[in-house]
């Protein structure tokens, strides 16, 4: 096992006069003074957000405009601070996504509770909820900071889909000889 | 004419008599909102003039009941709460917690996962020590150091943001793996950071190490001898500053630390200056470890692939296969399945040994989770160290301890 003892050499006479430190310190300050600036003039200048950033959670639609959430309530369950509230609903009628059967009637994320941990995005089996790059949230009242379904879709927009799982499912169902109920 | 007022019987009254200190003593409260108590520590001091005759740390202002919270959620749901223990090194907390629970499950992590954990633990150590040094400097009147350490820390936070998606509350590890793999090119950027960091570190430390004002403020202040340090359960740089070469990365290696070469810095006197020197040297050693780790960074799996009842299947599979979909639902709702038993694991965190004692009765929720927080144990020696020091020295002693109340009070 390698142990090193930190060195404490006694100060030399020159160092005891403070002067070398004063000038050394001033030199460092001067160099930084003329060096590259490290600060940003926020909010005029915005920092670059790395991909995969965990900002405000949003709901997304697939490229066909179908809302992806099927209200399985897994995110509501996993959310450590219990910020998500979902009221499940049904998709009625003969629309193009009627075979999905379920969609949230209400979907609320309370941004006063959310801790941006990203567990909701991680567990979502439909890739419907995403933490995107909005990071600065403010409002005049508590109600304003509870994002409802409409706000969440507006924030989320549309993201590319890799699987189109429900479309495939529908195609498979209509191709199969057994009549779909 | 003044009406006579009588207090109601049940009214709150002032204490009958103030504690009797004699004519010379004075009792003051330092904190909980004092700038040099680094958060919400309150010191109940008894002074004889400028000399402290008694010091009582009052902790608990930031108590959130994390241990109880853990009993009400699955193992993975608790990860965000570990961020908020030592909030200056959340990644190191994540790693310590994940390894503790994995030990309970008897899981061995693949090399890539272990190496990632080593790299992020050491990066967290650097960022925590940078913050500690900067704040220590401010405490004793050296503002400049703080500016430069914060510039470097910001670069580290950019790296954390890229890796985990958040600067501060990283929540990176999961039981049996991590939230995501290391992004492309990230390790190169870590290497680049190390290259430019070392000269700046030397320059920044040079502002303090040979500075007579700083030495006058810290040398021979808050001296702790070896026996006391061990008896009070100090850990981390505070213990090593007293000359005890205990480093859990060496003594009880975890996550593959035995593969890396590094030195354990120890102090000779056990004063505030030694603790500062140890932190400085530890940063150099951390850079050494990171360089070794990224030089031979292993490929392969970044999570435990065999642990089907602990780590979630890949997202692609969840979306396309019914088996994995059900597995995902089971994992989230019931939690990672642990065998009954108990485990205690300590990791060498920037502040000292962070220990998790997990008792499981099987299933996905801990029956009891105890957190041994280094800051709490390190603070326990304050009543002994502070006695006899001047009031201004208290600031230097607190600064040299580099504690975090989020972890102390948990």
HADDOCK unambig.tbl for C-alpha pairs under 7 A between the chains (distance, minus, plus):
assign (segid A and resid 2 and name CA) (segid B and resid 263 and name CA) 5.10 0.50 0.50
assign (segid A and resid 2 and name CA) (segid B and resid 264 and name CA) 6.32 0.50 0.50
assign (segid A and resid 3 and name CA) (segid B and resid 245 and name CA) 6.71 0.50 0.50
assign (segid A and resid 3 and name CA) (segid B and resid 263 and name CA) 5.45 0.50 0.50
assign (segid A and resid 3 and name CA) (segid B and resid 264 and name CA) 4.68 0.50 0.50
assign (segid A and resid 3 and name CA) (segid B and resid 265 and name CA) 5.86 0.50 0.50
assign (segid A and resid 3 and name CA) (segid B and resid 266 and name CA) 6.94 0.50 0.50
assign (segid A and resid 4 and name CA) (segid B and resid 263 and name CA) 6.32 0.50 0.50
assign (segid A and resid 4 and name CA) (segid B and resid 264 and name CA) 5.98 0.50 0.50
assign (segid A and resid 4 and name CA) (segid B and resid 265 and name CA) 4.85 0.50 0.50
assign (segid A and resid 4 and name CA) (segid B and resid 266 and name CA) 6.18 0.50 0.50
assign (segid A and resid 5 and name CA) (segid B and resid 265 and name CA) 5.54 0.50 0.50
assign (segid A and resid 5 and name CA) (segid B and resid 266 and name CA) 4.86 0.50 0.50
assign (segid A and resid 5 and name CA) (segid B and resid 267 and name CA) 5.69 0.50 0.50
assign (segid A and resid 5 and name CA) (segid B and resid 268 and name CA) 6.94 0.50 0.50
assign (segid A and resid 6 and name CA) (segid B and resid 265 and name CA) 6.08 0.50 0.50
assign (segid A and resid 6 and name CA) (segid B and resid 266 and name CA) 6.04 0.50 0.50
assign (segid A and resid 6 and name CA) (segid B and resid 267 and name CA) 5.57 0.50 0.50
assign (segid A and resid 6 and name CA) (segid B and resid 277 and name CA) 6.37 0.50 0.50
assign (segid A and resid 6 and name CA) (segid B and resid 278 and name CA) 6.59 0.50 0.50
assign (segid A and resid 15 and name CA) (segid B and resid 212 and name CA) 7.00 0.50 0.50
assign (segid A and resid 16 and name CA) (segid B and resid 212 and name CA) 6.22 0.50 0.50
assign (segid A and resid 18 and name CA) (segid B and resid 212 and name CA) 6.34 0.50 0.50
assign (segid A and resid 21 and name CA) (segid B and resid 211 and name CA) 6.06 0.50 0.50
assign (segid A and resid 25 and name CA) (segid B and resid 207 and name CA) 6.39 0.50 0.50
assign (segid A and resid 50 and name CA) (segid B and resid 161 and name CA) 6.88 0.50 0.50
assign (segid A and resid 50 and name CA) (segid B and resid 162 and name CA) 5.39 0.50 0.50
assign (segid A and resid 51 and name CA) (segid B and resid 162 and name CA) 6.98 0.50 0.50
assign (segid A and resid 52 and name CA) (segid B and resid 165 and name CA) 5.42 0.50 0.50
assign (segid A and resid 53 and name CA) (segid B and resid 161 and name CA) 6.82 0.50 0.50
assign (segid A and resid 53 and name CA) (segid B and resid 165 and name CA) 3.93 0.50 0.50
assign (segid A and resid 53 and name CA) (segid B and resid 166 and name CA) 6.28 0.50 0.50
assign (segid A and resid 54 and name CA) (segid B and resid 165 and name CA) 4.85 0.50 0.50
assign (segid A and resid 54 and name CA) (segid B and resid 166 and name CA) 5.91 0.50 0.50
assign (segid A and resid 78 and name CA) (segid B and resid 77 and name CA) 6.83 0.50 0.50
assign (segid A and resid 78 and name CA) (segid B and resid 332 and name CA) 6.67 0.50 0.50
assign (segid A and resid 80 and name CA) (segid B and resid 77 and name CA) 5.83 0.50 0.50
assign (segid A and resid 117 and name CA) (segid B and resid 80 and name CA) 6.37 0.50 0.50
assign (segid A and resid 117 and name CA) (segid B and resid 171 and name CA) 6.41 0.50 0.50
assign (segid A and resid 125 and name CA) (segid B and resid 318 and name CA) 6.16 0.50 0.50
assign (segid A and resid 125 and name CA) (segid B and resid 319 and name CA) 6.10 0.50 0.50
assign (segid A and resid 125 and name CA) (segid B and resid 325 and name CA) 6.90 0.50 0.50
assign (segid A and resid 126 and name CA) (segid B and resid 319 and name CA) 6.51 0.50 0.50
assign (segid A and resid 165 and name CA) (segid B and resid 320 and name CA) 6.99 0.50 0.50
